[in-house]
């Protein structure tokens, strides 16, 4: 048996594999005896499982090209070699922590390992090795911290390989990358308190680069790992909804009717050209109303004529991250939402959405609007594929492979936003029942700055001199939280600002005068996640998220102290910002 990649090059040559060990369709392989060795293969397109009902002791090799679940009759296995070659591998539920210790999972040619209901801890003591063509590692966090420090992840190339985390404890807002040589440790954090969500260490593939630093997962540009979050999982979504009309050489075809091998039109420098569809996929989405609209999963409705006359020629429904082609650039739809002619359609809480991919990322036309085809950045496995499979695997791509540059700068996007906003009043049939409802939130420049002490007391400023705010700290207080209003710039300024962080105040130096000693408190200046703080800036300052923790360190008993905090900048806030419940005791004077 010969296993080849999509170009026809030979990857593996296997001999002596019994016919009964090869899955070609939906029938499963059932092994009743204990295994001391052996080889099992699932070919592309197959869906049967491999069930080893007794013991798999060691030296068993698997080659996975289909969609295969391996069921093992033991809770601890060692020495397995699992080669996921363009297929999808998962294990049946019930594996315990370290169950795969000593085993190796090789993922290549676009293959995927899915942990399913098994937690990420089953991989402790195992090796994950990415290979040619890239692959995806999907891990179940089970709502707890994902710690892969005991798992060896090698040959990782972020341009080709994806590590997806499911059922994480909170939305991911940022991450840090650190390391020396080819080793990199990635730590993800999120939520208002910058809770640590996951950490893993990888060995980079030859030629791969991943710069040290702190990054914003909500940014389209300062996000080298292309991390996004929705419904408890990290993934990237760029899709059409049903009945989006795609322009083809013979007219328009609903997106859901396109199949692999069909032809569509793509635009290059204003000229249409025929391109063949190489993949289509679909997926069901369910919204999460507890999140902001842009992260909740609501589709965006673009009314007919919103952009120009007959552009689009009917209402267009797309996902928030889908990009429109405007003035030679791709612009995410979420950055153009104006609440009238372009808005989140909250009436759609569950829907199916679709992808269509051409060999090269393309500018295509949907509903009369130039937009983008699917760009496989590593989330293909999350979709159900339609039609026949043309090739196994294929390299994951990034925006460097896109048909046009991604543009998220305010200078570029706000101009487009204002044009569309002005046009909405005269050229669109506005349906106020579907567009934004309710009164416009009131805004303020007042951060409502105060402290929440470790014993629950509220401490208001005793004095403010220019950018320094002073607080009197009673005895027995070991830490305080710098409390303020917090808002996202994309909400208070406009969606044309690509900053979706919840920001309180920008803090510089913090100095504590206590018991005759002067101490510089610098925990917030370290490049580490810190409760209640946004990701570190590339300077001696850091934004809070509205409740930044400030440890005060060792204190002498019965002494009052003075805490001096330098506020370098504030934000624009909504006046109805909800802060954590606070006790009513106050220290100091409110100014």
C-alpha positions in Angstrom: 0.0 0.0 0.0 1.3 3.5 -0.9 0.1 6.7 0.8 0.6 9.9 -1.4 0.0 13.6 -0.8 -2.1 15.8 -3.0 0.7 16.3 -5.5 1.2 12.6 -6.0 4.5 12.4 -4.0 4.9 9.2 -1.9 4.7 9.7 1.8 4.6 6.1 3.1 5.0 2.6 1.5 3.4 -0.1 3.7 3.7 -3.8 3.1 2.2 -6.8 4.7 -0.9 -5.0 6.0 -3.8 -7.5 6.3 -6.9 -6.6 4.2 -9.0 -6.8 7.4 -6.9 -4.0 8.9 -7.7 -1.5 6.2 -10.9 0.6 6.4 -12.3 1.7 3.0 -15.9 2.6 3.8 -18.2 2.8 6.8 -17.5 -0.7 8.2 -15.4 -0.8 11.4 -12.5 -3.0 12.2 -13.0 -5.0 15.4 -10.0 -6.7 17.1 -10.8 -9.2 19.9 -7.3 -10.1 20.9 -4.5 -8.3 22.8 -2.1 -6.6 20.4 1.7 -6.7 20.7 2.0 -4.9 17.3 0.3 -4.3 14.0 -0.6 -1.7 11.4 -4.1 -0.2 10.8 -5.1 2.1 7.9 -8.2 4.2 7.2 -8.3 5.5 3.6 -9.6 9.0 2.6 -13.3 9.1 2.5 -13.8 6.2 5.0 -15.8 6.7 8.2 -15.4 3.3 9.9 -13.8 3.0 13.3 -11.0 0.9 14.8 -12.2 -1.0 17.9 -9.5 -2.8 19.9 -11.6 -4.6 22.5 -8.9 -5.9 24.8 -5.3 -4.6 25.2 -3.2 -2.6 22.9 0.1 -3.1 24.6 2.7 -1.4 22.3 4.1 -0.9 18.9 0.8 -0.5 17.1 0.9 1.8 14.1 -2.1 3.7 12.7 -2.3 5.6 9.4 -5.4 7.8 9.4 -6.7 9.2 6.1 -10.4 9.0 6.9 -12.7 10.2 9.7 -11.7 7.6 12.3 -12.4 7.0 15.9 -10.1 4.6 17.7 -11.6 2.7 20.6 -9.2 1.0 23.1 -10.1 -1.5 25.8 -7.7 -0.1 28.3 -7.3 3.2 30.1 -3.5 3.4 29.7 -1.6 2.8 26.5 2.0 3.3 25.6 4.1 3.2 22.5 1.4 3.8 19.9 2.3 5.6 16.7 -0.6 7.4 15.1 0.0 9.0 11.7 -2.9 11.4 10.8 -2.4 11.9 7.1 -5.1 14.3 5.9 -7.7 12.5 8.0 -9.3 13.1 11.3 -8.4 11.0 14.4 -10.3 10.8 17.7 -10.4 8.4 20.6 -13.5 7.0 22.2 -14.4 8.6 25.5 -13.2 7.4 28.8 -9.4 7.9 28.5 -7.8 9.1 31.7 -5.0 11.6 32.3 -1.6 10.4 30.8 -3.4 7.6 28.9 -1.3 8.2 25.8 2.0 8.5 27.7 4.9 7.4 25.5 2.8 7.5 22.3 3.4 9.7 19.2 0.8 11.5 17.1 2.1 12.7 13.7 -0.2 15.2 12.1 0.4 16.1 8.4 -1.2 16.9 5.1 -4.0 18.9 6.8 -4.8 16.1 9.2 -6.7 16.7 12.5 -6.5 15.2 16.0 -9.7 15.8 17.9 -9.8 15.1 21.7 -13.6 15.0 21.7 -14.9 14.5 25.3 -11.5 13.4 26.5 -9.6 16.2 28.2 -6.3 17.6 27.0 -4.6 15.9 29.9 -4.7 12.5 28.1 -1.8 13.8 26.1 0.5 14.2 29.1 3.7 12.4 28.4 3.0 12.0 24.7 4.5 13.7 21.6 2.6 15.7 19.0 4.6 16.1 15.8 3.4 18.3 13.0 4.5 17.4 9.5 4.4 18.5 5.8 1.2 20.1 4.7 0.3 21.2 8.3 -2.3 20.0 10.7 -4.7 20.8 13.5 -4.7 19.7 17.1 -8.1 20.2 18.8 -8.1 19.9 22.6 -11.0 19.9 25.1 -10.4 22.1 28.1 -13.4 20.9 30.0 -13.9 24.4 31.4 -10.6 24.3 33.3 -7.0 25.5 32.7 -5.4 23.7 29.8 -1.8 22.9 30.8 0.2 21.1 28.1 3.6 21.5 29.8 3.9 17.7 30.0 3.2 17.3 26.3 5.9 17.6 23.6 4.7 19.6 20.6 7.3 19.6 17.8 7.8 20.9 14.3 5.2 23.6 14.8 4.7 26.2 12.1 2.0 28.8 12.9 1.6 29.5 9.2 0.4 25.9 8.6 -0.5 24.4 11.9 -3.4 25.1 14.2 -3.9 24.4 17.9 -7.6 24.8 18.7 -8.9 24.9 22.3 -12.5 23.9 23.0 -14.6 24.5 26.1 -12.2 27.1 27.6 -13.0 28.9 30.8 -13.6 32.3 29.3 -13.2 34.3 26.1 -9.6 34.8 25.0 -8.5 38.4 24.9 -4.7 38.1 24.5 -1.6 36.0 24.8 2.1 36.1 25.5 4.9 34.4 23.5 8.3 33.8 25.1 11.2 31.5 24.7 14.7 31.0 23.3 16.1 29.2 20.3 13.4 27.2 18.6 11.3 26.8 21.8 8.3 29.0 22.4 5.8 29.0 25.3 2.4 30.4 24.6 0.2 31.5 27.4 -3.4 32.6 26.7 -5.6 34.7 29.0 -8.9 36.4 28.9 -12.0 37.6 30.7 -12.2 40.9 32.7 -9.7 39.5 35.2 -7.2 38.2 32.6 -7.6 34.7 33.8 -5.0 32.3 32.5 -6.8 29.9 30.1 -4.1 27.7 28.6 -0.3 27.3 28.3 1.7 25.1 26.0 5.3 24.9 24.7 6.2 24.2 21.1 9.4 23.5 19.2 9.2 25.5 16.0 9.7 23.9 12.6 12.8 24.9 10.6 12.3 28.3 9.0 9.2 29.1 11.2 9.3 32.3 13.2 7.2 33.4 16.2 8.3 36.7 17.9 8.3 37.1 21.6 5.7 39.6 22.9 2.3 40.2 24.2 -0.5 40.2 21.6 -4.2 41.1 21.3 -6.4 38.2 20.3 -9.2 40.7 19.3 -7.0 42.4 16.8 -6.9 41.6 13.1 -3.3 42.7 12.8 -1.5 42.3 16.1 -2.4 38.6 16.3 0.2 36.4 14.8 -1.5 33.1 15.9 -4.8 34.4 14.4 -6.6 33.5 17.6 -10.3 34.2 17.8 -13.0 33.0 20.2 -16.7 32.1 20.0 -19.1 29.9 22.0 -16.3 28.5 24.2 -14.0 27.6 21.3 -11.1 29.3 19.5 -11.7 29.4 15.8 -11.9 31.7 12.8 -15.2 32.2 11.0 -15.5 33.9 7.5 -18.7 32.7 5.9 -21.9 33.3 4.0 -25.4 32.4 5.1 -27.9 30.4 3.0 -29.3 32.0 -0.2 -26.3 34.3 -0.7 -26.2 34.4 -4.5 -22.7 33.7 -5.9 -21.9 35.0 -9.4 -21.0 32.2 -11.9 -20.3 32.2 -15.7 -24.0 31.2 -16.2 -25.5 33.6 -13.7 -26.1 33.5 -10.0 -26.2 30.4 -7.9 -27.2 30.1 -4.2 -24.2 29.4 -2.1 -25.7 26.2 -0.6 -26.1 24.7 -4.1 -22.4 25.1 -5.1 -20.4 21.9 -5.2 -16.7 20.9 -5.7 -15.9 21.2 -9.4 -18.4 24.0 -10.1 -17.2 27.2 -11.7 -17.6 30.7 -10.3 -16.3 34.2 -11.3 -13.4 35.9 -9.5 -12.3 39.5 -10.0 -8.7 40.5 -10.6 -8.0 44.2 -11.2 -11.7 44.7 -12.1 -11.8 41.9 -14.7 -13.8 38.7 -14.1 -12.1 35.3 -14.6 -13.5 31.8 -14.2 -12.2 29.8 -11.3 -13.1 26.3 -10.1 -14.5 25.5 -6.7 -12.2 23.1 -4.9 -14.1 22.8 -1.6 -17.4 23.8 -0.1 -18.4 23.4 3.6 -21.2 24.2 5.9 -21.6 24.6 9.7 -24.4 25.2 12.2 -24.0 28.3 14.5 -25.8 29.1 17.7 -25.5 32.6 19.2 -24.4 33.4 22.7 -26.3 36.6 23.8 -24.2 37.0 26.9 -21.3 38.2 24.7 -20.9 41.5 22.8 -22.7 41.4 19.4 -19.4 41.1 17.4 -18.4 38.0 19.5 -21.9 36.5 20.2 -22.2 35.0 16.7 -25.1 37.1 15.3 -24.9 37.4 11.6 -24.5 40.8 10.0 -27.3 42.0 7.7 -26.3 44.4 4.9 -29.4 46.0 3.5 -29.9 46.2 -0.3 -28.2 49.4 -1.8 -26.3 50.0 1.5 -22.9 50.3 -0.3 -24.0 51.6 -3.7 -26.9 51.4 -6.1 -27.8 47.6 -6.3 -24.7 46.8 -4.1 -25.8 44.5 -2.7 -28.8 44.0 -4.9 -30.7 42.3 -2.0 -30.2 42.0 1.7 -26.9 40.2 2.4 -26.3 38.0 5.4 -22.7 37.2 6.4 -20.7 36.4 9.6 -19.0 39.2 11.5 -15.4 38.4 10.4 -16.3 38.0 6.7 -14.5 40.6 4.6 -15.9 42.9 2.0 -13.7 44.1 -0.9 -13.6 47.9 -0.9 -11.2 50.3 -2.5 -8.7 47.5 -3.2 -8.7 46.2 0.4 -10.5 43.5 2.4 -12.4 45.1 5.4 -14.1 43.0 8.1 -17.9 43.5 8.0 -18.0 44.0 11.7 -16.1 47.3 11.3 -18.8 48.8 9.1 -21.8 48.1 11.3 -23.8 51.3 11.7 -27.0 50.0 13.3 -29.2 51.1 10.4 -28.1 49.8 6.9 -25.5 47.4 8.3 -26.4 45.7 11.6 -26.3 42.5 13.7 -29.5 40.6 13.0 -30.5 39.4 16.5 -33.6 37.6 15.2 -31.3 34.9 13.9 -30.1 32.9 16.9 -29.4 29.7 15.1 -28.4 29.3 11.5 -26.3 27.4 9.0 -23.4 29.1 7.2 -21.3 28.2 4.2 -17.8 28.4 2.7 -16.7 28.2 -0.9 -13.0 27.9 -1.7 -11.1 28.3 -5.0 -7.5 27.1 -5.6 -6.3 30.7 -4.9 -8.0 33.1 -2.5 -10.3 35.1 -4.7 -12.4 38.3 -4.9 -15.8 36.9 -5.7 -19.3 38.4 -6.0 -22.1 37.6 -3.6 -25.5 39.4 -3.9 -23.8 41.9 -6.2 -21.1 42.8 -3.6 -17.4 42.0 -4.1 -16.2 40.0 -1.2 -13.8 37.1 -0.4 -13.8 33.4 -1.0 -12.8 31.1 1.8 -9.2 31.3 3.1 -8.1 28.1 4.9 -6.3 29.4 7.9 -6.8 26.1 9.7 -10.5 25.8 10.5 -11.6 23.6 7.6 -12.1 20.7 10.0 -14.9 22.6 11.7 -17.1 22.3 8.6 -19.1 19.5 7.1 -17.8 19.0 3.5 -20.1 18.7 0.5 -19.4 16.6 -2.5 -16.4 14.4 -3.3 -12.9 14.9 -1.9 -10.5 16.0 -4.6 -7.3 16.0 -2.6 -6.0 15.0 0.8 -4.8 17.8 3.0 -3.4 21.0 1.6 -1.4 23.7 3.4 -3.1 26.1 5.7 -2.8 29.7 4.6 -2.6 33.2 6.2 -3.5 36.7 5.1 -0.1 36.8 3.3 -1.8 34.4 0.8 -4.9 36.6 0.4 -6.2 38.0 -2.9 -5.9 41.6 -1.4 -4.5 43.1 1.7 -6.5 43.1 5.0 -7.2 46.7 6.1 -8.3 47.5 9.6 -6.7 51.0 10.2 -9.1 53.7 11.4 -7.8 56.1 8.8 -9.0 53.8 6.0 -12.1 52.2 7.5 -13.7 55.3 9.0 -13.9 57.0 5.7 -15.9 54.0 4.3 -18.0 53.9 7.4 -19.0 57.5 7.1 -19.9 57.2 3.4 -22.1 54.2 4.1 -23.7 55.8 7.2 -24.6 58.9 5.2 -26.0 56.8 2.3 -28.3 54.9 4.7 -30.6 57.8 5.2 -31.4 58.3 1.5 -30.9 55.0 -0.3 -31.9 52.1 2.0 -35.3 50.8 3.2 -34.6 50.8 6.9 -36.5 48.3 9.1 -36.2 49.7 12.6 -37.7 46.5 14.0 -34.6 44.6 12.9 -31.9 47.2 13.2 -30.5 48.5 16.5 -33.2 49.3 19.1 -33.3 51.2 22.3 -31.8 54.6 23.3 -28.2 55.5 22.4 -26.1 54.8 25.5 -24.9 57.9 27.3 -21.1 58.4 27.4 -18.8 60.1 29.8 -15.1 60.9 30.2 -15.2 60.4 34.0 -13.6 57.0 34.9 -15.2 57.1 38.4 -11.8 56.1 39.9 -11.6 54.5 43.3 -10.1 51.5 45.1 -11.7 48.3 46.3 -9.6 47.0 49.3 -9.0 43.4 50.1 -11.4 43.6 53.0 -14.2 45.0 50.8 -13.9 48.7 51.7 -14.2 51.4 49.0 -11.4 53.9 49.1 -11.9 57.2 47.2 -9.0 59.5 46.2 -7.7 61.8 48.9 -6.0 64.2 46.4 -5.1 64.4 42.8 -2.2 66.4 41.4 -2.0 66.5 37.6 -1.7 62.9 36.6 -1.0 61.5 40.1 -3.9 60.2 42.2 -3.3 59.6 45.9 -5.2 57.2 48.1 -5.0 56.7 51.9 -4.6 53.0 52.7 -5.7 51.7 56.1 -3.8 49.2 58.2 -4.3 45.5 57.4 -5.0 45.9 53.7 -2.8 43.5 51.7 -4.0 44.4 48.2 -6.4 46.8 46.4 -8.1 46.9 43.1 -8.1 50.0 41.0 -11.7 50.3 40.0 -13.1 52.4 37.2 -15.6 52.3 34.4 -14.4 50.3 31.4 -15.5 50.3 27.8 -14.3 49.0 24.5 -13.1 51.6 22.0 -14.9 49.8 19.2 -18.1 50.5 21.1 -17.6 54.0 22.5 -15.8 55.5 19.5 -17.0 53.3 16.7 -16.6 49.8 15.1 -14.1 51.3 12.7 -11.7 51.2 15.6 -10.1 47.8 15.6 -9.7 47.6 19.4 -12.1 45.3 21.2 -10.4 45.3 24.5 -12.3 46.4 27.6 -10.2 49.3 28.8 -10.4 51.2 32.1 -7.5 53.6 32.7 -3.8 53.6 31.5 -1.5 53.4 34.5 2.1 54.4 34.7 4.1 54.3 37.9 2.6 53.1 41.2 4.4 54.1 44.4 3.5 53.0 47.9 4.5 55.1 50.9 4.1 53.0 54.1 5.9 52.9 57.5 8.6 55.3 56.4 9.4 53.2 53.3 8.9 54.0 49.6 8.2 51.1 47.3 7.8 51.0 43.6 5.0 48.5 42.8 5.7 47.1 39.3 3.7 43.9 39.0 1.6 45.6 36.3 4.7 46.5 34.2 5.8 42.8 33.9 5.0 41.0 30.7 2.7 38.5 32.4 -1.1 38.1 32.7 -2.3 40.0 35.7 -5.8 39.9 37.2 -7.9 42.9 36.1 -5.3 44.3 33.6 -5.2 44.2 29.8 -2.1 42.8 28.0 1.1 44.7 28.6 2.0 47.7 26.3 5.4 48.1 24.8 6.2 50.8 27.3 6.2 51.4 31.1 2.4 51.5 31.3 -0.6 49.3 31.1 -4.4 49.5 30.8 -6.7 48.1 33.5 -9.9 46.4 32.5 -11.8 48.2 35.2 -10.6 46.4 38.3 -6.8 46.1 38.2 -5.3 44.1 41.1 -2.5 45.9 42.9 -0.6 43.7 45.5 0.8 45.9 48.3 3.4 43.4 49.6 4.5 43.1 53.2 3.2 45.8 55.5 3.9 46.8 59.1 0.8 46.5 61.4 -1.2 49.5 62.6 0.2 51.9 60.0 -1.6 54.0 57.4 0.0 54.2 54.0 -0.4 56.4 50.9 -0.7 54.9 47.4 0.3 57.1 44.5 -1.0 56.0 41.0 0.0 57.8 37.8 -2.9 57.9 35.4 -1.5 58.5 31.9 -4.8 58.3 30.0 -8.5 57.6 30.5 -11.1 56.3 28.0 -14.5 57.3 26.8 -17.1 55.3 28.8 -20.7 54.3 28.8 -22.4 55.7 32.0 -24.2 52.4 32.7 -21.0 50.3 33.1 -21.7 47.6 35.7 -19.0 47.2 38.3 -18.6 44.3 40.8 -20.7 44.5 43.9 -18.9 46.7 46.4 -19.4 47.4 50.1 -20.4 50.9 51.1 -17.7 51.7 53.6 -15.5 54.6 52.4 -12.1 55.9 53.3 -10.8 59.3 52.3 -12.6 62.1 50.4 -14.3 61.9 47.0 -13.0 64.6 44.7 
